Amino acid sequence: MRTTPGRGLQPNALGTFDTIVMAVAGSAPAYSLAATTAVLFGAVGLAGPAALLYCAIPMLGIVLAYARLGRIDVNAGAGYSWVGRTLHPFLGFLSGWALVFAATVFMVAGSLPAGSLTLSLFDPELAENTALACAVGAGWFLMMLLVVLGGARLTVRAQLLMSGVEMVILVVFVLAALLHRGHATAFDWSWFGLGHFGGAPGFASGALIAAFYYWGWDVTSNLSEETRDSRRTAGLAALVGIGVVFLLFEAFTVAVNVLLTAEQIERGGANVLAVLGQEIWPGAGGKLLVLAVLLSTVATLETTLIQVTRSLFAMGRDRTLPAALGTVHRRWNTPWVAVVVVGAAALVMFAASAAAGSVEQVLGDAVSAIGLQIAFYYALAGIAAVVAYKGLLLSSVRDFVLGGVWPLLGSAFMLWAFVESLGELTTASLAIGLGGLAAGVVPMLVYWRKGSAYYRPARLDAARVLAAAESFASPDSPRARRVDQSPATDF
């Protein structure tokens, strides 16, 4: 079973609970709700809960694919390694590149609302100042950059604090919403059905928007080399994390439908959670939910930084990008060169964003563009899982459904989302999204010609890998007897 020992990252730094927290923070429940709820309502009206439900089903197929692939290849590059070893190294590189590009753009897109929200806590008028929001957001970004540079243990401690407070606030408001007496619209179970979409185009719009809610749980796979018992933990944490954020997304979307009028939702926009908070708890409620969104935004900046720096580390280690990216700090066991490079690139993008117009305009173009990369690399991972496990799919109904049908369903949905969104995006979003993906072809060809061993991969076959692992674990195996005499370790 392939692992990556002795490569510099700190093994066993994260436990199961730590990894679950990272999965939840990666999907950024409060940030996702604040940034996207009004958009979702504008597209499908009261069918928001249904859109989130029917998007979660194929997304769970991708989560299952990641969990199964993580059992047989522990690698900080995750999909970059898995797709390269099952489908083709070119597709694997582009899968990793898509994550790197999407995450780098998202760090700017996420930092802007962090700046705006911070300013809104003091003066709502200042929040509309794009340049000032960029400056404050850049400050939050640099703070998280230093935390990530300080190592996995420091990172998870900061995450526990931010996500812990965020989750407490969200759960309190869910309970308060249940006890709230007044309502704008009576609850109806039909909100979870297909009747409110108005046909296939409406369903497509809702599903595409809902997909953005869930992105980020896969940070657990990028942390696999730093996680105890990662072949089990990374996949389990992703499943639990998706379950937690799904319940929160549904609860708040239903609360918005019940408690707010269409005019309030439209007027609230990206600040709709503050409007909901004011409705539930006049006075302090809005401020508390703004605080939850701010903490969620900063927390997801941290997990996104982890994803992009660990991906670049794996690519530098494999010599598919400059080898310096695979350099690890001797004291902190973090890929410090990758952290510095990402920080410099993001600061340049901050400067460009400050002159690009309103915060909403920058966010709209960025989120639409990264959606293409998300759909691309998730779809490839789902197909890779089916190819890697093809020899085991017919061994049981469970393997056929969980290892074949469901990941393929997830991949088909992501590919459909990719194609469907092409006709909906602005020229700027298409240029950023497709242009960013195409830019990866240049370093791919350069390092392929240099002869990187990544482009001559050992094929990833689950049947062979698991058989070897079973033989290794057998108490009668000479190799197992030798292992029993050495200290226990995950790697």
N, C-alpha and C positions, 0 to 999 in steps of 0.2 A: 504494500500500500504506500503510495508515494507521499512523502512529507518533505519538509524543507528545513532540515536541521542545520544548525551552525551557520545560518545566514545573517545573523545579527539582530533580528527582532527579538524582543524579550518573551520567551515562552512562559505559559502558565500565569500570565499577568491578570487575566480576567476569568471569573467564574460564571456559572450559569445565570445567576441573578443579574450580574453586571452586564452580561451580553443581552439579556432580555431588555434591560433599560436602554441599551444602545439601539436595539431594534425599534423600540417605541419612539425614542428621540429622533431616529432617522426619518421616520414618517411625519414627525413634527405635527402632532394632532391640533394644537391650538393655532399654529401658524397656517396649516392647511385649511382649517375651518374659516379663519379670518380672511385669507387671501382668495378663497374660491367659492364660498357659500353663495354669495350674491351672484356670481357668474353662473353657477349651477342653477340657481333659481330662475335667473333670466333665460336660461336655455330650455329648461324642462318644467318650470313651475313647481307644482307640488310633488312631482315625480322624483325629486332629489333622493329620498330614501331608496327608491327602486334602482336608480342609477348606481348608487353606491353598492347596493346588494349585488346587482348583476355584473358589476365590474370586479367585485371581490372574488367571485367564483373563478374566472380565468386567472386572476392575479394569484390565487392560491395554487394554481397549477404551476406557475413560475416559482413560487416559494418551495413547492415539493421538488421541483427540478433542482433548485439550488441545494436543498438538503441532501438529495441523493448524490449529486456530484461532489459535494463537500465530504461525503463519506469515503470517497476513493481518491481524492486529490486535494490535500490541504495546501492551499497556496494563497498568498496575499493578493494575487492578481485575480482570483476567482474566475469569472467568465472569460477573461483574457487567456487563462491557462486551459480551461475546460473546452472552450470552443476551438482553440488552436489544436488541441490533441484529439478531437473527435471529428470536426468538420473539415477545417483547413487552417493552417497558420495565418494566412492572410485575413480570413474572417475573424480569427482569434485576436489578432492585433487590432483590427478595426473595432471589435467589441470593447477592448480595453480603452482604445482611443475615444470611443463614443462616451464612455463613462467619465474619462478625464475631462473631456471638453464640456459635457453637460454639467459636471460638478463644479468646474471652474466658473462657468457662466452663472450657475445657481448661487455660488457664494456671493457674487455681486448682487444678484436678484434678491437674495435673502438678507444681505446687509442693509440694503436700502430701507426696507420696512423696519428693521431694527433701529435705524437712525430716526425714522419718522415717529415710531412708537415712543422712543425715549423722549423726543422733543414734545410729543403730545401730552405726556404726563405733566409737563410744566406749562406749555402754552400751545394749544391746538393750532394756532396760526403759523407757528414756526415749523410745524410738521409738513407744510406745503412747500417749504423752501428746499428745492432739490439739492442745491450745492451743500447746504448745511446738513441735510439728511445724509448725503454721501460722506461728509466728513465724520459725523458721529458714527455712522455705520462702519466706516473704515476703522474707527477706534475699536468697536466691538470685534471686528474681524481680526485685527492685530492681537487683541487680547486672547482670542481663541487660538490664534496661530502659536502664541507662546505656550499655551496650555498643551496643545498637541505636541509641540516640540519637547515638552517636559516628560513625555513618556505615557505609556498606556495606563499606568496606575493613577497618575495625576489626572489624566483625561477622564477616567471613569468616576473619580471622586467629584470632579466638577460637574459631570453629567448627573450624578446621583442628586446633587444639591439642586440644580436647575430643574431637572425633570420631576424631581420629587415635589417641589413647590407647585410646579405647573399642574401636575396630576391632582394634587389635593384641591386646588382651585377649581379645576374642571369637574371633578366628582361632586364637590359641594354645589356647584351650579346645576349639575344634572339633577341632583336630589331636590334642589330648590325649584327647578322648573316643574318637576312632578307635583310639587305641593302648591304651585302657583294657581290661584283661582281664576283670574281673568284670562281670556284667550281671544285671538282675532279670528281663528278658524277652528272648527271642531275637528278633532282627530278622526282619521279615516284609514282603515286597513288597506284601502285601495291604493294608498300612496306607495305600497310595496309591490303593486302589480304593474302590468304593462299598459293599462288603459289610459294613463295620463301623458304618454309620450307623443301621441298624435302621429304615430306611424314610425317607419324605419329611420327617416332622417332625424326625428326627435330623439330616438333611442341612441343613434350614433353620436349626436352632439353631447348627450348626457354621459355616455360611456367614456368618451374622450376626455371630458372634463374630470370625471370621477377618477380616472387613472392617475391624474396628478396628485390626488390626495395620498395615495399609498406609497409612492416612490420613496426610497431611502432605507427600507428594512434590510436590504442586502448588505449594509455595512457590517453585519455579523460575519459574512463570508470574507470580507477584506481583513477582518481582525482574527481570522482563524489561526494564524501562526502564533498569535499571542493569547490564545484561549485554552483553558484546560479541557481535555477530552473534546477537542474541537470537532472531531468527526461526528459526534453526536450533538454537542452543545450549539454549534452555529445554526444548524437546521432547526433544532427545537426552539431556540430563541426567536428565530424569524417567524415561525408558526405562531408562537404565543404573542409576539409583538403585533403581527397582523390582526390577530383576534382582538387584542385590546383596543387598537386604534379603530377597527371596524365598529366596535360597540360605541365608542365615543363619537365617531362620525355620524352614526345613525341617530344616537340620542340627541345630539345638538341640531342635526338637520331637522328632525321631527319637532324639536323645541322651537326652532325658527319658524317652521310652517304654522305651528299652533299659536305662538305668542305674538308674532309680528305680522303686520299687514304687508302687502306687496310694495306699497309706497315706502314703508320704513326700510324694507330690505334693499330696495333700489337706492334709496338715499344714503343708506349706511355704507354700501359698497364694501371696500376692504376693511371698514371699521364696523362691520355688522355685529361682531361679537360684543363690542362695547354697547351698541344699541340694545342687544339682547340682555346684557348685564344690567343696564338701566331699567329695562322693563321688569326684570325679576327683582332687583334690589336697587330702587332709586337712590341716587347719591353715590354710594361706594361701589355698586355693582359694576358699572362701566369701567372704572379705574382698575378694579381687580382683574377683570378679564383682559384688559389691555396689558396688565403686568404678565398674565399667563401667556399671552401671545408674544410678548417681548422675550420672556424666558424660553419659549418654544423656538423662536427664531434664532436666538443665540445658540441654543442647544443643537439645532440642526446644522448650524454653521460648523460646529465642532465635528459632528459625524460626517458631514460632507468633506471636510478637510481630511479626515481619516481615510475616507474612500479614495480620494484623488491622490494623496501622498503614498498610500500603500500600493495603489495600482502603478504609479510611476516607479516606486521602489522595485516592484516585481519586473517591470519592463527594463529598468536599468540593470538589474541583476542578470536578466537574460540577454543583455546587450542588444535589445531591439530599440532602445533609445540610449542616449549617452550613459556610459557605465557609472558616471558620478552620481546619477540618481539612485543607484543601489548602495550608496555609502551610508553607513549607520553611525550615529554619534556614539562614541565609546562609553560615555557615562549614562546617557538617557535611553540608549537602544532604540532611537527613532531615526527614520530616514531624513536627516536634517537638510541635506541638499535639495531633496524633493520639496520639503516644506518651504525652504527659502525661494525656490523657483516659483512655486505656486503663489506664494505671498507677493512676489514682485509682479507676476502676471496679473494678479487680481487688483493690485494697486493701480496699475496702468488702466485697467478696465474701469476702476472707480473714477479716475480722472475723466475718462471718456463719458461715463454716465452722467457726471455732473453737468456736462454741456449738452446732454441729449434731450432735455425737455423735462416733463413732469415725472414724478415717481411712478405714477400709474402707467405711463407710456413705456418707460424702461422695463417695468415688471411685465407688462403684457407681451412685448417683443421677446423678452428673455425666456419666459415660461413657455410660450408657444414654440420657440426654437428648440429648447432642450427636450420637449416632448418627443421629437423625432428620434433623438439619440436614445432616450429611455426605451421607446418601443423597439428600436433596432436591437439593442444588446440584450434586452429581456427575451425577445423572440428567439435569438440565436441560442441563448442558454437553455430554453425549453427544448429546442430541437437537439441540442448536444446531449441532454440527459437521456432522451429516447435512444439516440445512437449509441451512447456509452453502455446502456443497459439492454440493448436489443437482444442479447443472448439469454436474458432472464425474464423477459416480458411475458412469456407464455408459461412460466413455471407456476403461476397461481393467478387467481382473479385479482387479488390485491395488487400484485406487481403489474398486471395488465392495466388496471384502472389508474393507480397512483403513479406508476412509472411510465405509462405510455399515453393513455387517453387524456388524462388531465393536463400533463405538461404540453401535449400537442394542442389541446384546446387553448391553453394560455398563450402559446406561440402564435396560433392562428388569430387570436384576438389582437395581439400586439402588432402583427403584420397588417391586419385590417385597420387598426388605429393609425399606423404609419401612413398607409395609402390614403385613408379617408381624410387625414388632416392636411394632406398636400393641397387640396382644393380649398381649404378653409383659411390658410395662413396668409398673412400679409407678405409682400415682397421682401421686407426687411427680415421677417422671421424665417422665411425660406432661405434667404441668403446666409443667415447665421447658422441655421440648422443644417442644411445640406452642405453649405460651404465648409463648416467646421468638420463635418464628417469626411468630406473629400480631401481636406488638408492633411488628414492622417495618411493618405496614400504616399505622400512624399517621404516621410521618415520610414515608412514600411518598406518601400523599395530600396532606399539607401542602405538600411541595415540588413535587408535580405541579401543584397549584393556583397555586403561585408562578410557574410557567412555565419550569421548568428545561429547557434545550435537550436534555437527556438523553432527555426524553419525546417528542422529535421526531427520532428517530435516522435517520442515513443507513444504509440496509439493508446488511448485510454479505453480499456475494456473492463467493464465492471465484473463480468464473470471471472476473468482471469485474476483481477486484483483481489476480489473477495475470497476466491479459492486460495490464493497465496496467503491472505491474512488468516484464514481458518487453519491452514497448515501451520502457520507461524504460531498460532495460539494453542495448538494441540499440546497437551502435557507430555505426549510421547515423542514430540519433535525434538531432535538434538538442539536445534536453534532456540526453541522455547526454553529448554533447560538452561542454556547459556544466558538467556535474557533474565530468567528468574533469579540469577545470581547477581544481577546488576541493579542499580537504583532505578525505581519506577519513574517514568517520565512520559509525557504525552507525545514527545517528538523523538 
